[in-house]
Amino acid sequence: MSSTPTAGETSIAEATPVSLCSREPHVPADRLVAEMVPPPRFDSVRFATYLPDPDQPSQTEAVQVLETFAAGLGGAHAVGGGKRGFFGFGRAKAPKAAPGPRGVYLDGGYGVGKTHLLASLWHATPAEPALKAFGTFVELTNLVGALGFQQTVKTLSGHRLLCIDEFELDDPGDTVLVSTLLGKLVDAGVALAATSNTLPGKLGEGRFAAADFLREIQGLSAHFRPLRIDGEDYRHRGLPEAPAPFSDEQVTKAAYATEGASLDDFPHLLEHLSRVHPSRYGALTDGVRAVCLTDVRPVPDQSTALRLVVLADRLYDREVPVLASGLPFDRLFSEEMLKGGYRKKYFRAISRLTALARDAKGLTEAP
C-alpha cells in the first residue's frame, strides 16, 4: 500500500499536465467566423503603442498612412466604397468603385511590427467588431473550406474591413481561390489590409510556376497599396540569445509544477498534428498556459514542417511559452528547407519559437 502523499506530492498531482496528443478538437464553422479578431497577444496594441525605430523612417510613415486609412473607413458601408475614399479623401457617389488600390499591404522582414500595425488598424477602424474581420491567410482559406466559397463571400461582404496576416500563396489552388474571393469582396465595398514578407507582385515566387498564374497574382496586387517597413527583428533587438534547451527531466518537472501546462514528446506531437486540421490548432491549445516538449529533433519533411509553422503561429498569437529539451529551435529545419520556397515561413517559426522559449525560461525556476 502506498504511503500518504506529502503536501508537495499532492501539489504535483493536482498539476498533472495535459497532452496535446490526446486532444482532437472539433471547431464549428460559426466559431471560425466569431474568432476572426486579433489574437490575445494583440488585444491591447494600438498605433500609440507601436514604437517606430528612429533609424527607420518607413515605420513612422506606415503608422501615418494606416491612421489615415482607418479614419477613411468611418463612413457608411456601401457597395463600391460609399462616399469616402479609402485614404480619407471625399468623392462623389459612383455606382462602381474608383480605380486604384482598395487596401494597404505591409511588406517587411520578421519582427518589424507588421502584425502589431495590422491589429492596430483593426482596433482603430470605427466599426463594430462584427463588421471587421482579422485572420491569417491560412485561417481565411480554412474558412472557405468550412463554409464554402459562396457562403464565405456572403458572410464577409457585409464587413467594413478584412485584415489578412501572413499573406502567402503556397499553391496554385490558393492563388485562384483568394484572387477570386478578394475580387468579390472589393466589389462589395470591403476594405483590405494585409501583411507579408513578400511584395504583392512577387507572391508565389519559389513555390510554384508563378508565371502560369501571373494574371491572378497581378490581380491580387492591384487591390493593395504596398507599404515597405524596414528594420530588424524587434524580438532580437537588444535581447539575449535564445536559451539553450533544457534536459528531459527539467522539462518534465516544470510541466508538473506549472498549472495548465501540457507535456508531449516532440516526435509524437508532430505525428498527431498530421491528424488534426490546421484550422483546429488554435482550439488544440485552448486553456493551455505553457507547452512543454521533450526530445525536440529536426523536422523530417516539408509537410510536417508546414504544420509546425501553423502551430508556432497559434502559440505565438496566444502568448503560450514553450519549454523544450533536445535541439534548439534554430536547428528544426534542414538547410534545404531554409533555402527553399517556404523559407520565410520557417524563419518566422524559428523567430517566434525562440521568443516563446525566452518566455518559458522562468518555468524551470518555479518552486
C-alpha positions, 0 to 999 in steps of 0.5 A, spaced: 500 500 500 502 506 498 504 511 503 500 518 504 502 523 499 506 529 502 503 536 501 508 537 495 506 530 492 499 532 492 501 539 489 504 535 483 498 531 482 493 536 482 498 539 476 498 533 472 499 536 465 495 535 459 497 532 452 496 535 446 496 528 443 490 526 446 486 532 444 482 532 437 478 538 437 472 539 433 471 547 431 464 549 428 464 553 422 460 559 426 466 559 431 471 560 425 467 566 423 466 569 431 474 568 432 476 572 426 479 578 431 486 579 433 489 574 437 490 575 445 497 577 444 494 583 440 488 585 444 491 591 447 496 594 441 494 600 438 498 605 433 500 609 440 503 603 442 507 601 436 514 604 437 517 606 430 525 605 430 528 612 429 533 609 424 527 607 420 523 612 417 518 607 413 515 605 420 513 612 422 510 613 415 506 606 415 503 608 422 501 615 418 498 612 412 494 606 416 491 612 421 489 615 415 486 609 412 482 607 418 479 614 419 477 613 411 473 607 413 468 611 418 463 612 413 457 608 411 458 601 408 456 601 401 457 597 395 463 600 391 466 604 397 460 609 399 462 616 399 469 616 402 475 614 399 479 609 402 485 614 404 480 619 407 479 623 401 471 625 399 468 623 392 462 623 389 457 617 389 459 612 383 455 606 382 462 602 381 468 603 385 474 608 383 480 605 380 486 604 384 488 600 390 482 598 395 487 596 401 494 597 404 499 591 404 505 591 409 511 588 406 517 587 411 522 582 414 520 578 421 519 582 427 518 589 424 511 590 427 507 588 421 502 584 425 502 589 431 500 595 425 495 590 422 491 589 429 492 596 430 488 598 424 483 593 426 482 596 433 482 603 430 477 602 424 470 605 427 466 599 426 463 594 430 467 588 431 462 584 427 463 588 421 471 587 421 474 581 420 482 579 422 485 572 420 491 569 417 491 567 410 491 560 412 485 561 417 481 565 411 482 559 406 480 554 412 474 558 412 472 557 405 473 550 406 468 550 412 463 554 409 464 554 402 466 559 397 459 562 396 457 562 403 464 565 405 463 571 400 456 572 403 458 572 410 464 577 409 461 582 404 457 585 409 464 587 413 467 594 413 474 591 413 478 584 412 485 584 415 489 578 412 496 576 416 501 572 413 499 573 406 502 567 402 500 563 396 503 556 397 499 553 391 496 554 385 489 552 388 490 558 393 492 563 388 485 562 384 481 561 390 483 568 394 484 572 387 477 570 386 474 571 393 478 578 394 475 580 387 468 579 390 469 582 396 472 589 393 466 589 389 462 589 395 465 595 398 470 591 403 476 594 405 483 590 405 489 590 409 494 585 409 501 583 411 507 579 408 514 578 407 513 578 400 511 584 395 504 583 392 507 582 385 512 577 387 507 572 391 508 565 389 515 566 387 519 559 389 513 555 390 510 554 384 510 556 376 508 563 378 508 565 371 502 560 369 498 564 374 501 571 373 494 574 371 491 572 378 497 574 382 497 581 378 490 581 380 491 580 387 496 586 387 492 591 384 487 591 390 493 593 395 497 599 396 504 596 398 507 599 404 515 597 405 517 597 413 524 596 414 528 594 420 530 588 424 527 583 428 524 587 434 524 580 438 532 580 437 533 587 438 537 588 444 535 581 447 539 575 449 540 569 445 535 564 445 536 559 451 539 553 450 534 547 451 533 544 457 534 536 459 528 531 459 527 531 466 527 539 467 522 539 462 518 534 465 518 537 472 516 544 470 510 541 466 508 538 473 509 544 477 506 549 472 498 549 472 495 548 465 501 546 462 501 540 457 507 535 456 508 531 449 514 528 446 516 532 440 516 526 435 509 524 437 506 531 437 508 532 430 505 525 428 498 527 431 498 534 428 498 530 421 491 528 424 488 534 426 486 540 421 490 546 421 484 550 422 483 546 429 490 548 432 488 554 435 482 550 439 488 544 440 491 549 445 485 552 448 486 553 456 493 551 455 498 556 459 505 553 457 507 547 452 512 543 454 516 538 449 521 533 450 526 530 445 525 536 440 529 533 433 529 536 426 523 536 422 523 530 417 519 533 411 516 539 408 509 537 410 510 536 417 514 542 417 508 546 414 504 544 420 509 546 425 509 553 422 501 553 423 502 551 430 508 556 432 503 561 429 497 559 434 502 559 440 505 565 438 498 569 437 496 566 444 502 568 448 503 560 450 511 559 452 514 553 450 519 549 454 523 544 450 529 539 451 533 536 445 535 541 439 534 548 439 529 551 435 534 554 430 536 547 428 528 544 426 529 545 419 534 542 414 538 547 410 534 545 404 528 547 407 531 554 409 533 555 402 527 553 399 520 556 397 517 556 404 523 559 407 520 565 410 515 561 413 520 557 417 524 563 419 518 566 422 517 559 426 524 559 428 523 567 430 517 566 434 519 559 437 525 562 440 521 568 443 516 563 446 522 559 449 525 566 452 518 566 455 518 559 458 525 560 461 522 562 468 518 555 468 524 551 470 525 556 476 518 555 479 518 552 486 
